[in-house]
Amino acid sequence: MKKMDEMDEYIQLKATSYGCRILLVILDVWILYACWRALASGTQLDMVPVFLTAAAVFIPELMKHYIRRRMTAGDEEYRGSEPNEILLILLSAAAAAALVMAGILFNR
């Protein structure tokens, strides 16, 4: 396997970005359909697309922070930004917990 140059890396990054965006649009359409079906027929809301969308948003963000933290470990220039990242991770975890609780409460 040959090493990618800058143009190949850019193409790969753009393709991945478009793929993720299309996947999120499909999941959003699935959520809207599930909401419409639940309201129209009076059944329970299907929370699977909500959880998949939340995972598709939260997991890359958490991984980005984890990788950034590993790459800048020991570098004095990035020392001051750590408390903000910890707060962001805690807020993301709280939002994920709220989604789980909402799913439990709506599916009773």
C-alpha positions as a Markdown table, in Angstrom:
| # | Residue | x | y | z |
|---|---|---|---|---|
| 1 | Met | 0.0 | 0.0 | 0.0 |
| 2 | Lys | 1.5 | 3.3 | -1.0 |
| 3 | Lys | 1.6 | 6.3 | 1.2 |
| 4 | Met | -1.1 | 8.9 | 0.4 |
| 5 | Asp | 0.0 | 12.4 | -0.6 |
| 6 | Glu | -1.8 | 15.5 | 0.4 |
| 7 | Met | -4.3 | 15.4 | -2.4 |
| 8 | Asp | -5.3 | 11.8 | -1.7 |
| 9 | Glu | -5.6 | 12.6 | 2.0 |
| 10 | Tyr | -7.9 | 15.6 | 1.2 |
| 11 | Ile | -10.0 | 13.4 | -1.1 |
| 12 | Gln | -10.3 | 10.7 | 1.6 |
| 13 | Leu | -11.3 | 13.3 | 4.2 |
| 14 | Lys | -13.9 | 14.9 | 2.0 |
| 15 | Ala | -15.4 | 11.5 | 1.0 |
| 16 | Thr | -15.6 | 10.6 | 4.7 |
| 17 | Ser | -17.2 | 13.9 | 5.6 |
| 18 | Tyr | -19.8 | 13.6 | 2.9 |
| 19 | Gly | -20.5 | 10.0 | 3.9 |
| 20 | Cys | -21.1 | 11.0 | 7.5 |
| 21 | Arg | -23.4 | 13.9 | 6.5 |
| 22 | Ile | -25.5 | 11.7 | 4.3 |
| 23 | Leu | -25.8 | 9.1 | 7.0 |
| 24 | Leu | -26.9 | 11.8 | 9.5 |
| 25 | Val | -29.5 | 13.1 | 7.0 |
| 26 | Ile | -30.8 | 9.5 | 6.6 |
| 27 | Leu | -31.0 | 9.1 | 10.3 |
| 28 | Asp | -32.9 | 12.4 | 10.7 |
| 29 | Val | -35.4 | 11.3 | 8.1 |
| 30 | Trp | -35.9 | 8.1 | 10.0 |
| 31 | Ile | -36.5 | 10.0 | 13.2 |
| 32 | Leu | -39.1 | 12.3 | 11.5 |
| 33 | Tyr | -40.8 | 9.2 | 10.0 |
| 34 | Ala | -40.8 | 7.5 | 13.5 |
| 35 | Cys | -42.3 | 10.6 | 15.1 |
| 36 | Trp | -45.0 | 10.9 | 12.4 |
| 37 | Arg | -45.8 | 7.2 | 12.7 |
| 38 | Ala | -46.0 | 7.4 | 16.5 |
| 39 | Leu | -48.3 | 10.5 | 16.4 |
| 40 | Ala | -50.5 | 9.2 | 13.6 |
| 41 | Ser | -51.1 | 5.7 | 15.0 |
| 42 | Gly | -50.7 | 6.4 | 18.7 |
| 43 | Thr | -47.9 | 3.9 | 19.2 |
| 44 | Gln | -44.7 | 4.3 | 21.1 |
| 45 | Leu | -41.9 | 6.3 | 19.6 |
| 46 | Asp | -39.1 | 4.2 | 18.1 |
| 47 | Met | -35.9 | 5.5 | 19.9 |
| 48 | Val | -33.4 | 3.4 | 17.8 |
| 49 | Pro | -32.8 | 6.2 | 15.2 |
| 50 | Val | -32.4 | 8.8 | 18.0 |
| 51 | Phe | -29.8 | 6.7 | 19.8 |
| 52 | Leu | -27.9 | 6.0 | 16.5 |
| 53 | Thr | -27.9 | 9.7 | 15.7 |
| 54 | Ala | -26.7 | 10.6 | 19.2 |
| 55 | Ala | -23.9 | 8.0 | 18.9 |
| 56 | Ala | -23.0 | 9.3 | 15.4 |
| 57 | Val | -22.6 | 12.8 | 16.8 |
| 58 | Phe | -21.1 | 12.1 | 20.3 |
| 59 | Ile | -18.6 | 9.4 | 19.5 |
| 60 | Pro | -16.5 | 11.3 | 16.9 |
| 61 | Glu | -16.4 | 14.3 | 19.1 |
| 62 | Leu | -15.3 | 12.3 | 22.1 |
| 63 | Met | -12.6 | 10.6 | 20.0 |
| 64 | Lys | -11.5 | 13.9 | 18.6 |
| 65 | His | -10.9 | 15.2 | 22.1 |
| 66 | Tyr | -9.2 | 12.0 | 23.2 |
| 67 | Ile | -6.8 | 12.1 | 20.2 |
| 68 | Arg | -6.1 | 15.8 | 20.6 |
| 69 | Arg | -5.3 | 15.3 | 24.3 |
| 70 | Arg | -2.9 | 12.4 | 23.5 |
| 71 | Met | -1.1 | 14.4 | 20.8 |
| 72 | Thr | -0.7 | 17.5 | 23.0 |
| 73 | Ala | 0.2 | 15.7 | 26.2 |
| 74 | Gly | 3.3 | 17.3 | 27.8 |
| 75 | Asp | 3.2 | 20.3 | 25.5 |
| 76 | Glu | 3.1 | 23.5 | 27.6 |
| 77 | Glu | 1.3 | 25.5 | 24.9 |
| 78 | Tyr | -1.9 | 23.5 | 25.3 |
| 79 | Arg | -1.9 | 23.3 | 29.1 |
| 80 | Gly | -4.6 | 25.9 | 29.7 |
| 81 | Ser | -7.4 | 24.3 | 27.5 |
| 82 | Glu | -7.8 | 21.1 | 29.5 |
| 83 | Pro | -10.6 | 22.3 | 32.0 |
| 84 | Asn | -12.7 | 23.5 | 29.0 |
| 85 | Glu | -12.4 | 20.1 | 27.3 |
| 86 | Ile | -13.3 | 18.2 | 30.5 |
| 87 | Leu | -16.4 | 20.5 | 30.9 |
| 88 | Leu | -17.4 | 19.8 | 27.3 |
| 89 | Ile | -17.1 | 16.0 | 27.8 |
| 90 | Leu | -19.2 | 16.2 | 31.0 |
| 91 | Leu | -21.9 | 18.2 | 29.2 |
| 92 | Ser | -21.9 | 15.7 | 26.3 |
| 93 | Ala | -22.2 | 12.8 | 28.8 |
| 94 | Ala | -25.1 | 14.6 | 30.5 |
| 95 | Ala | -26.8 | 15.2 | 27.1 |
| 96 | Ala | -26.4 | 11.5 | 26.3 |
| 97 | Ala | -27.8 | 10.5 | 29.7 |
| 98 | Ala | -30.8 | 12.9 | 29.1 |
| 99 | Leu | -31.5 | 11.2 | 25.7 |
| 100 | Val | -31.4 | 7.8 | 27.4 |
| 101 | Met | -33.8 | 8.9 | 30.1 |
| 102 | Ala | -36.1 | 10.5 | 27.5 |
| 103 | Gly | -36.1 | 7.2 | 25.6 |
| 104 | Ile | -37.0 | 5.3 | 28.8 |
| 105 | Leu | -39.8 | 7.7 | 29.8 |
| 106 | Phe | -41.4 | 8.0 | 26.3 |
| 107 | Asn | -41.5 | 4.2 | 25.8 |
| 108 | Arg | -43.4 | 3.4 | 28.9 |
